[in-house]
């Protein structure tokens, strides 16, 4: 028993050390990129001092470069900004139980967990290498072939771990060939072998004209960050963003060159967008970001986000991707409960937890964090 505990502590120590090392490289890269364009303003001494003292309570070195980048990008100077190094190694693992992460965000089971919410129509599912129809009933090879070839166009994506748009493809069916948006061609066997197991095939969504106007090749979504209070379990919306893909991309993720457009608490465009390097823009894809423009359906999107958050008892913090279709219906695209990206929130809207920062820190200091190494061999 003692040996097991020691082994776990050693594993977590090396894991966290490596994570912090990678994040150190990340912030140094962003800082270097920004310095090539212009000098960076330093935080006021009193803000810096409070920031360092605030996050030092977890016993880890606090790199003030995070505060510097967030302040310069957002124009907001606040000691409560959360350094990524502390977020990923302490905060998120305390707020969200990682051992339940994949089960609760498996897109193959959204029809069970999120059965009361509108979602992209599914064509077929693959779970553990076995195929199922849109009602999660087992299907044979002939049915698989029929469903794929009669779909015309479809989206295929991993059931989990599709963050940053990883593995998401738009497929067009032509005769017996499956052609991706990048021009790659596959027959059915090659396509299914590429995705192997644990994936979902969905119909292409016709999005609302307002959102499509920013980029008609990607599904442009609203990312909502919800927080279930550590004090009273009430659910709050901390931040919201309009995410837009770059021209030609089918995903709206920053990792694939997309933009995160700032939104006010009322759901209006703030006039500023950022990319993953912290560059700011007042237009995306040549479309102006007109300050004060209210997003169609934003109240419905926010109500949906809060309702969904109540279905995830093992996660206090969720990043939800929702969209509005051409019929002005709100669809749930994805729920993220682990490894949530936080830079774009803090680069556009200020400290991640805002007025809840102190209660989050208090909770993390008094509760054990979850830990899980997740890989296949």
C-alpha positions, 0 to 999 in steps of 0.5 A: 500500500505504501509502495503504491502511494509512493509510486503514484506520487512519483508519477504525478510529480514527473507528469506535472513537472513535464506539463509545466515545462511544456507550458513554460515553452508555450508562454515563452514562445507567445512572449517572443512572438509578441515582442517581435511586433512591439514592446510589452507593457509590464504590470504595475508593481502592486498588481504583480506582487498580489498576483505572485502571492495569490498563486504561490499558495500552491507551492509552485513557481509563478511565471508572471509572463502569463499575467503580462500576456493576458494584460497586454492582449486584453487591456485588463490588468488584474492579479486574479488571472490564472497562469496556465501552469497552475490551471492544468496541474492544480485547478482543473484536476480539483474542479473536474474528476478526470476519471470520468472525463472520457465517459461523459464527453464521448460523442457516441453517448450524447444521445443518452447523456444529452437526450433532451438537447438538440444535436447534430444528426448522427448517421452511425457510431463506432464504439470499441470497434463495433458499429451502431446506427443512430439509435445505438443498435448494432448494424452489419457491414451492408448497412454500414455501406448503405448509410455511408454511401447514401449520406452524400456529405458527412462529418466524421470525427473521433468520439473523444479527444477531438479538441483543436479540431483534431481528426475532424474531416468533411467527407463528400461521397462520389460513387465508391470514393470518399473525398476529404476537404483536403482532397484525399480520397479513400474507399470505404475500407481505407476510411474506416481503417483510418479512424479505426474505432471510437468515432462518430459520423454526423450530418453536415449542419446548415448554420444560421446565416449570421454565423455563416457570414464570418466563414462559410467553410467552418461551423462557427460556434459559441464557446461557453465556459460554465462554472458550478460554484464550489460554495453553493453548486449554482451554475454560472456562465463565466465567459462566452466567445464566438469562434470562427474558422479561417477561410477554407478550414472546416473547424473553428478552432484556434489550433487550426488557425481560427479566431476567438471573438470576444463577447460581452456578458450580454452576448454582444461583440466587443470588437476584438478577436484573438488568435492562438499567438495573442494577435488581436484583430478587429475583423476576421476573414475580412468581416468587421467585428462591429462592437455592440452587435448582438449574436442571434439566439445568444439567450437560447444558447446560454440557457442551453449551456446552463441546462447542460452543465447540470447533467455533469455532476463530476465536473464543475467547469465545462467548455461547451461548443454550441451553434445556431442552425438555419432554423434558429435552433440551438445545437450542442456540438461538444462538451469539454470537461478536461484540458479546457483551453483558457487563454482565449477567455483571459485574452479577451475577457479578463480573469478566468474565474472573475469574482469566484476566484477566491472560492476556487482557490479555497476549494483547491487548497482543501480538496484532493485533485484527480489524476489520470494518465490516459493512453493505449499501448 
